[in-house]
Amino acid sequence: MKNAPHTVRIWDLPTRLFHWVLAASVVGLVVTAKLGGNAMEWHFRLGHLVLALLVFRIVWGLIGGRWSRFAAFVYSPGRLLRYLRGTPHAEDGVGHSPLGALSVFALLAALVAQVATGLLSDDEIAFAGPLTRFVSNAVVGQATGYHKEIGQYLVLGLLGLHIAAILFYVVVRRQRLVRPMLSGDKHLEAPAAPSRDDAAMRVVALVVLLLSLALAWWVSSLAAVAASF
C-alpha cells in the first residue's frame, strides 16, 4: 500500500517568477525580432531584461532553494543512463530529472550565447549592441551572423523540445509538471527535503535581482557612452 502523498515545497518563489518572466521575455524577443522596425527598441530592452534574468539565475543556482541549486541537478553520466533505462534514483522525480536537467542547462547556455552575441551585434542600419565598440568588425560580423541565424534557431529548437517533453510527461506519463511551477509544491510518494522559501530568502533574491538589473542597465548604458564620443 502506497503512502499518502507528501506535499513538499520544491520550487521557491524566486525560481518560479524567473521561469515565467523568462518565458514571456523570450516570446517577446522572438515577436519583436520578427516585426523589426521600431519594435527593435523593445527587442533591445527585453534582451537586457533577459541578461539580468540570466545573471540572477546563475547566482540563484548557487544560493537559492535546495532544488533550484545547480548542485541538485548536476547528474553523472551513469545516473542519466540509469534514468533512461527506466531504473531511476529515488530523487530523480523530485526536482529536475536527469533528462530535464540537460534541457535546463542547454537552454541556459543557448540563451547566454544569444544575449552575448546580441550585445555584440550590429544591423548596420539603426541598431547596434552596446559592446560592439570593444571588439573588431570581424567579431561583430560573426556575432551578428550567429545571433540572427544559428542562435535564433537553436533557442527556438530547444524551446520546442522543452515544450514537447513537458507535454509527453503530462499526457503520457501523467506527471504534473506545470502546477508545481505555479504553486511551488509537489505531491510526492516519499518525503523529501524541501526548498527554503521564507521571507528572508525572498529578500536575498530581491537583492540579487536588483543587482542583476543594475548590471544589465550598466551594460545597456555603454551604448549611450559610445554615442557621446
KEKE-3310 file (N, C-alpha, C; in steps of 0.2 Angstrom, whole numbers, plus 5000, padded with zeros to 4 digits):
npx = (5004:5003:5011:5002:5002:5016:5016:5027:5038:5045:5049:5055:5049:5056:5062:5051:5045:5056:5056:5044:5044:5055:5051:5040:5048:5056:5047:5043:5055:5056:5045:5047:5059:5055:5045:5053:5059:5053:5050:5061:5067:5061:5065:5078:5077:5071:5080:5090:5084:5083:5096:5098:5090:5096:5109:5104:5099:5110:5117:5107:5107:5117:5115:5101:5085:5085:5082:5083:5096:5111:5119:5109:5105:5115:5120:5128:5135:5132:5121:5112:5111:5105:5093:5087:5086:5076:5077:5077:5085:5079:5077:5076:5064:5060:5065:5072:5073:5086:5086:5078:5087:5097:5090:5088:5101:5105:5096:5099:5112:5111:5103:5112:5122:5115:5111:5123:5129:5120:5123:5134:5130:5127:5116:5119:5111:5102:5103:5114:5123:5128:5141:5148:5158:5169:5176:5182:5178:5177:5173:5161:5154:5153:5147:5134:5130:5129:5119:5108:5105:5110:5110:5097:5088:5093:5089:5075:5073:5077:5068:5056:5058:5058:5045:5038:5043:5038:5024:5024:5027:5016:5005:5007:5014:5007:5012:5012:5019:5018:5009:5017:5026:5019:5013:5023:5024:5025:5017:5022:5027:5036:5044:5054:5068:5063:5063:5070:5060:5057:5053:5065:5074:5068:5070:5084:5084:5078:5087:5098:5092:5090:5103:5107:5099:5104:5117:5114:5108:5119:5127:5119:5119:5132:5131:5126:5136:5146:5140:5142:5154)
npy = (4994:5011:5025:5040:5054:5066:5083:5094:5108:5112:5121:5137:5153:5164:5157:5152:5164:5169:5159:5160:5174:5174:5166:5173:5184:5179:5175:5188:5193:5185:5189:5203:5203:5197:5207:5218:5235:5249:5241:5235:5242:5238:5225:5226:5231:5220:5211:5215:5214:5200:5197:5202:5193:5180:5182:5183:5170:5162:5166:5163:5149:5145:5149:5148:5141:5123:5114:5122:5124:5122:5112:5102:5096:5092:5079:5063:5054:5040:5040:5047:5037:5026:5032:5034:5020:5016:5014:5024:5035:5037:5051:5057:5061:5072:5085:5093:5081:5069:5070:5081:5090:5091:5098:5110:5116:5116:5125:5137:5139:5141:5153:5162:5163:5168:5181:5187:5187:5196:5208:5211:5213:5221:5229:5237:5247:5254:5250:5244:5234:5237:5233:5233:5242:5238:5227:5220:5223:5211:5202:5207:5205:5191:5188:5194:5187:5174:5177:5181:5170:5155:5155:5160:5150:5139:5142:5142:5129:5122:5126:5121:5108:5107:5111:5100:5089:5092:5091:5077:5071:5075:5071:5058:5051:5055:5065:5079:5093:5107:5113:5112:5122:5133:5134:5130:5118:5100:5084:5071:5053:5049:5056:5071:5083:5099:5115:5130:5143:5155:5172:5178:5172:5177:5190:5190:5186:5196:5206:5201:5201:5215:5219:5212:5218:5231:5228:5224:5236:5245:5239:5241:5255:5258:5259:5272:5279:5277:5283:5296:5300)
npz = (5000:4995:5002:5008:4998:5000:5003:4997:4997:4983:4972:4974:4977:4970:4960:4953:4948:4940:4930:4923:4920:4912:4901:4896:4892:4882:4872:4869:4864:4852:4845:4843:4836:4824:4819:4818:4813:4822:4833:4837:4847:4858:4857:4861:4874:4880:4878:4887:4899:4899:4900:4913:4920:4917:4924:4937:4938:4937:4949:4958:4956:4964:4977:4980:4983:4989:4978:4967:4966:4956:4960:4964:4953:4944:4936:4936:4921:4923:4931:4923:4913:4919:4922:4909:4906:4913:4927:4938:4951:4967:4970:4958:4953:4960:4959:4946:4933:4927:4913:4911:4917:4908:4898:4904:4907:4893:4888:4895:4892:4878:4878:4885:4876:4865:4870:4873:4860:4855:4861:4855:4842:4826:4815:4805:4801:4810:4823:4836:4846:4863:4866:4855:4851:4858:4852:4837:4820:4813:4823:4827:4815:4815:4827:4824:4814:4820:4830:4822:4814:4818:4832:4835:4829:4836:4850:4848:4843:4855:4864:4858:4860:4874:4877:4871:4878:4890:4887:4884:4896:4904:4897:4893:4903:4914:4923:4934:4929:4927:4936:4949:4946:4947:4959:4968:4975:4976:4975:4983:4983:4993:5007:5005:5006:5008:4998:5004:5007:5013:5020:5022:5012:5001:5002:5000:4987:4980:4982:4975:4962:4960:4959:4948:4938:4939:4934:4921:4916:4917:4907:4896:4896:4890:4877:4875:4880:4871:4860:4863:4861)
capx = (5000:5007:5010:4999:5007:5018:5017:5034:5040:5051:5052:5054:5045:5060:5063:5045:5045:5061:5054:5038:5046:5060:5047:5037:5053:5059:5042:5043:5061:5055:5040:5050:5064:5051:5042:5058:5057:5053:5049:5068:5069:5058:5069:5084:5075:5069:5087:5094:5080:5085:5103:5098:5087:5101:5113:5101:5098:5117:5118:5102:5109:5122:5112:5094:5082:5088:5081:5085:5103:5114:5121:5104:5103:5121:5120:5133:5133:5129:5114:5107:5110:5100:5086:5085:5085:5070:5079:5079:5086:5073:5076:5076:5057:5059:5067:5074:5076:5092:5085:5076:5092:5101:5086:5089:5107:5106:5093:5103:5118:5109:5101:5118:5126:5111:5111:5130:5130:5116:5126:5139:5128:5126:5112:5122:5106:5100:5104:5120:5123:5132:5148:5152:5164:5175:5178:5184:5172:5176:5170:5154:5151:5152:5142:5128:5128:5126:5113:5102:5104:5111:5107:5089:5085:5095:5084:5068:5073:5077:5061:5051:5059:5056:5038:5036:5045:5033:5018:5025:5026:5009:4999:5009:5016:5003:5015:5011:5025:5016:5006:5022:5030:5015:5012:5029:5023:5024:5015:5027:5025:5040:5046:5060:5069:5060:5067:5069:5056:5054:5054:5072:5076:5065:5073:5090:5083:5076:5094:5101:5088:5091:5110:5107:5096:5109:5122:5111:5107:5125:5129:5115:5122:5138:5129:5125:5143:5149:5137:5144:5161)
capy = (5000:5017:5030:5046:5059:5071:5090:5097:5114:5111:5127:5143:5159:5167:5152:5152:5170:5169:5154:5163:5180:5172:5163:5179:5189:5176:5176:5195:5194:5182:5193:5209:5202:5196:5213:5223:5242:5252:5235:5233:5246:5233:5219:5228:5231:5213:5207:5217:5211:5193:5197:5202:5186:5175:5183:5181:5163:5159:5167:5159:5142:5144:5151:5148:5135:5117:5111:5127:5125:5118:5105:5097:5093:5090:5071:5059:5050:5034:5041:5048:5031:5023:5035:5032:5013:5015:5012:5030:5036:5039:5058:5059:5064:5077:5092:5092:5074:5070:5072:5088:5095:5093:5103:5117:5118:5118:5132:5142:5140:5144:5160:5166:5164:5173:5188:5189:5189:5202:5214:5212:5213:5227:5228:5242:5252:5259:5247:5241:5232:5241:5231:5232:5246:5235:5222:5221:5222:5204:5199:5210:5202:5184:5188:5196:5181:5169:5180:5181:5163:5149:5156:5161:5144:5135:5143:5140:5122:5119:5128:5117:5101:5108:5110:5093:5085:5093:5088:5070:5069:5077:5067:5050:5048:5058:5068:5086:5097:5114:5115:5114:5128:5139:5134:5128:5112:5094:5079:5065:5047:5048:5063:5074:5089:5105:5121:5135:5148:5160:5179:5180:5170:5181:5197:5189:5185:5203:5210:5198:5203:5222:5220:5209:5223:5236:5226:5225:5243:5247:5236:5245:5262:5258:5262:5279:5282:5276:5288:5303:5301)
capz = (5000:4995:5007:5006:4995:5004:4999:4998:4993:4978:4968:4978:4973:4965:4954:4949:4945:4935:4925:4919:4917:4906:4896:4892:4888:4876:4867:4867:4859:4846:4841:4841:4831:4818:4817:4816:4813:4829:4838:4839:4853:4863:4857:4865:4881:4883:4878:4893:4904:4899:4903:4921:4922:4917:4929:4943:4939:4939:4956:4962:4956:4969:4984:4980:4987:4988:4972:4962:4965:4951:4963:4965:4946:4940:4937:4932:4916:4925:4933:4917:4909:4923:4921:4903:4906:4917:4934:4941:4958:4971:4970:4951:4951:4965:4956:4938:4932:4924:4906:4912:4919:4902:4895:4908:4905:4886:4887:4899:4888:4872:4880:4887:4869:4861:4873:4872:4853:4854:4864:4850:4835:4823:4809:4800:4799:4815:4829:4837:4853:4867:4867:4848:4851:4862:4848:4830:4815:4811:4829:4826:4810:4817:4832:4821:4810:4824:4833:4818:4811:4822:4839:4835:4828:4842:4855:4846:4843:4862:4867:4856:4863:4881:4877:4869:4884:4896:4885:4885:4903:4906:4893:4893:4910:4919:4929:4934:4929:4926:4943:4954:4944:4949:4967:4971:4979:4973:4979:4982:4987:4998:5009:5003:5009:5005:4997:5009:5003:5018:5018:5021:5006:4996:5002:4997:4980:4978:4982:4969:4956:4959:4957:4941:4934:4939:4929:4914:4915:4916:4900:4891:4895:4887:4870:4876:4881:4864:4855:4865:4858)
cpx = (5004:5006:5006:5004:5009:5019:5023:5035:5046:5054:5050:5051:5050:5062:5057:5044:5050:5059:5049:5040:5051:5056:5043:5042:5055:5054:5042:5049:5059:5050:5043:5055:5060:5048:5047:5056:5058:5052:5056:5070:5067:5063:5075:5083:5074:5076:5091:5090:5082:5092:5103:5095:5092:5107:5110:5100:5105:5118:5114:5104:5114:5120:5105:5091:5085:5088:5082:5092:5106:5116:5116:5102:5109:5122:5126:5131:5129:5122:5109:5106:5105:5093:5083:5083:5079:5071:5081:5081:5080:5072:5076:5069:5055:5059:5067:5076:5082:5091:5082:5082:5096:5097:5087:5095:5108:5102:5096:5109:5117:5107:5107:5121:5122:5111:5118:5131:5126:5119:5132:5137:5127:5122:5114:5117:5105:5101:5110:5120:5128:5139:5151:5158:5171:5178:5179:5178:5171:5172:5162:5150:5149:5147:5135:5125:5125:5120:5107:5100:5104:5108:5100:5086:5087:5090:5077:5068:5073:5071:5056:5052:5057:5049:5035:5038:5040:5026:5018:5024:5019:5004:5001:5010:5012:5006:5014:5017:5023:5014:5012:5026:5026:5014:5018:5030:5022:5022:5019:5025:5030:5042:5053:5061:5067:5065:5066:5066:5053:5055:5061:5075:5074:5068:5080:5089:5081:5083:5098:5098:5090:5098:5111:5104:5101:5114:5120:5110:5114:5128:5125:5117:5128:5137:5129:5132:5147:5147:5139:5151:5161)
cpy = (5006:5022:5036:5051:5064:5078:5093:5103:5113:5117:5133:5148:5162:5163:5152:5158:5171:5165:5158:5170:5179:5170:5168:5183:5185:5176:5183:5196:5191:5187:5199:5209:5201:5203:5218:5230:5245:5246:5233:5236:5241:5227:5220:5228:5224:5209:5209:5214:5203:5192:5197:5196:5181:5176:5181:5174:5159:5160:5163:5151:5140:5145:5150:5142:5128:5114:5115:5127:5120:5111:5100:5094:5093:5083:5068:5055:5043:5035:5043:5042:5027:5025:5033:5025:5011:5013:5019:5030:5038:5047:5061:5062:5069:5084:5091:5084:5075:5072:5080:5093:5096:5098:5110:5120:5120:5124:5138:5144:5144:5152:5164:5168:5169:5180:5191:5191:5195:5208:5216:5213:5220:5226:5233:5247:5257:5256:5243:5240:5236:5239:5231:5237:5243:5229:5224:5220:5215:5200:5201:5206:5194:5184:5190:5190:5175:5171:5179:5174:5157:5150:5156:5154:5138:5136:5141:5132:5119:5121:5123:5110:5101:5107:5103:5089:5086:5090:5080:5068:5070:5072:5060:5048:5051:5061:5076:5090:5105:5117:5117:5120:5134:5139:5133:5121:5106:5089:5073:5059:5046:5055:5065:5081:5095:5110:5126:5141:5153:5167:5181:5178:5174:5188:5196:5189:5192:5207:5208:5201:5210:5223:5217:5215:5229:5235:5227:5232:5246:5245:5240:5252:5263:5261:5269:5283:5282:5282:5295:5305:5303)
cpz = (5000:5000:5004:5003:5000:5000:5001:4994:4989:4975:4972:4974:4968:4959:4950:4945:4939:4929:4920:4916:4911:4900:4892:4889:4882:4870:4864:4862:4852:4841:4839:4836:4824:4815:4815:4817:4820:4835:4841:4845:4859:4863:4861:4872:4884:4883:4885:4899:4905:4902:4911:4923:4922:4922:4936:4944:4940:4946:4960:4962:4961:4976:4985:4984:4985:4981:4966:4961:4960:4954:4964:4958:4941:4941:4933:4926:4917:4927:4928:4913:4913:4922:4915:4902:4910:4924:4937:4948:4961:4971:4963:4949:4956:4961:4949:4938:4928:4917:4906:4913:4913:4898:4898:4906:4898:4885:4889:4894:4882:4873:4881:4880:4865:4864:4872:4865:4851:4856:4859:4843:4832:4816:4804:4797:4804:4822:4830:4844:4857:4868:4860:4848:4854:4858:4841:4826:4813:4817:4828:4821:4812:4822:4829:4817:4814:4827:4829:4815:4816:4829:4839:4834:4833:4848:4854:4846:4850:4865:4865:4859:4870:4881:4876:4874:4889:4894:4886:4892:4906:4903:4894:4899:4915:4925:4928:4935:4929:4933:4948:4952:4945:4956:4971:4974:4974:4978:4978:4986:4993:5001:5006:5006:5005:5003:5002:5004:5008:5016:5018:5015:5000:4996:4999:4989:4977:4977:4976:4962:4955:4957:4950:4936:4933:4934:4922:4912:4913:4909:4895:4890:4892:4880:4870:4876:4875:4860:4857:4863:4851)
residu = (MET:LYS:ASN:ALA:PRO:HIS:THR:VAL:ARG:ILE:TRP:ASP:LEU:PRO:THR:ARG:LEU:PHE:HIS:TRP:VAL:LEU:ALA:ALA:SER:VAL:VAL:GLY:LEU:VAL:VAL:THR:ALA:LYS:LEU:GLY:GLY:ASN:ALA:MET:GLU:TRP:HIS:PHE:ARG:LEU:GLY:HIS:LEU:VAL:LEU:ALA:LEU:LEU:VAL:PHE:ARG:ILE:VAL:TRP:GLY:LEU:ILE:GLY:GLY:ARG:TRP:SER:ARG:PHE:ALA:ALA:PHE:VAL:TYR:SER:PRO:GLY:ARG:LEU:LEU:ARG:TYR:LEU:ARG:GLY:THR:PRO:HIS:ALA:GLU:ASP:GLY:VAL:GLY:HIS:SER:PRO:LEU:GLY:ALA:LEU:SER:VAL:PHE:ALA:LEU:LEU:ALA:ALA:LEU:VAL:ALA:GLN:VAL:ALA:THR:GLY:LEU:LEU:SER:ASP:ASP:GLU:ILE:ALA:PHE:ALA:GLY:PRO:LEU:THR:ARG:PHE:VAL:SER:ASN:ALA:VAL:VAL:GLY:GLN:ALA:THR:GLY:TYR:HIS:LYS:GLU:ILE:GLY:GLN:TYR:LEU:VAL:LEU:GLY:LEU:LEU:GLY:LEU:HIS:ILE:ALA:ALA:ILE:LEU:PHE:TYR:VAL:VAL:VAL:ARG:ARG:GLN:ARG:LEU:VAL:ARG:PRO:MET:LEU:SER:GLY:ASP:LYS:HIS:LEU:GLU:ALA:PRO:ALA:ALA:PRO:SER:ARG:ASP:ASP:ALA:ALA:MET:ARG:VAL:VAL:ALA:LEU:VAL:VAL:LEU:LEU:LEU:SER:LEU:ALA:LEU:ALA:TRP:TRP:VAL:SER:SER:LEU:ALA:ALA:VAL:ALA:ALA:SER:PHE)
# end
